[in-house]
């Protein structure tokens, strides 16, 4: 036993002496070429981009939406963009679901993220829940974000005020629509977007663009009726998945419809862009310029009561629909030219051009009520002119942010 104890003591002394050495002791290899193979840590860096296409198509546009979904899949398959998430909310009638389109070799699969059942896809809580499922989920964290909203639409005045404007339509149970203020509320708590694009009719108005100014760098929409075929998703997909490509999206949209433009509805409507010859218009607004443009508009507008009847006669109207559906979407640039003297208009137009970096239209567009009509002299952004100063619609207009910011009370509106 004594011999064993002495051996143990001697070993301990050797260890202590070694620990106080001069630094030449052997070093245990760490991770690296000469070290042990440690498992790779998971990549926690965010994706480059997350995009949501929101199809609120539980209405008479469902077949067009399904076609656009297939176009999106074809566009993703052809795209060389990597590091992006493309999610699609699908409500074509029946159960709604959220899917991610995933490119796998020479196919694109639909990965089901969540199933919602039958629901009102224009409801505030329902819409906000979908946005949260995408934009606040760590799995879809990204360096940049974009939102495409696809449906029927009619602008900004609260539904169901007579001559209303609204966003989205869900006819699964009744006739449900979303007001602009409600849509804005669904964006609270979401990340800032590169762009918000409305693939829907009449949505490029200054009232809508101004309401969305704090939520996206660009706002893309059409000032008039849009073809049921919607955007050419197979062609815009790479731009959708690329940061700072909002103007490219608008230009690809226009160039596609321009390519197949014939100035006639012969062969239309159809579910494909290639068979739509009746034209289209698209406009992109830079939201960073809108507050200064609002202030300049307020500064330059004359402080005098303006006859709305006379003004409507002078200004181009994008809305060619019949009396039951008519609202009136007047060309904003045309309106300001009628209200300002030449020098003030030139000053204002310079600021307008800075805020509207892209607008293109085919020579004619199509109205479901009036057929083909000329788009000559238009600027791409609409503005409300009251039909009557005592109407419910005019009263609702006075509650908008744009009415206050632009100083429209000066006109007696």
Secondary structure, DSSP 4 states (H G I P E B T S, - for coil): -HHHHHHHHHHHHHHHHHHTS-S-S-----SSTTS--PPPPP--SPEEEEEEEEEE-SSTTHHHHHHHHHHHHHHHHH----SEEEEEEEESSSSEEEEEEEEETTEEEEEEEEEEES--TT-HHHHHHHHHHHHT-GGG-EEEEEEEEES-B--SSPTTSSS---EEEE-SSS-EEE-HHHHHHHTTTSPPEEEEEEESTT--BHHHHHHTTTTEEEEEE-SSPPPTT-S-HHHHHHHHTSTT-HHHHHHHHHHHHHHT--SS-TT-S-SSGGG--S--EEEEEEGGGHHHHHHHHHHHS-SS---HHHHHHHS-BS----TTT----EEHHHHHHHHS-HHHHHHHHHHHHHH--EEEE-SEEEETTTEEEE-TT--S-EE---S-TTSHHHHHHTTSHHHHHHTGGGGT-
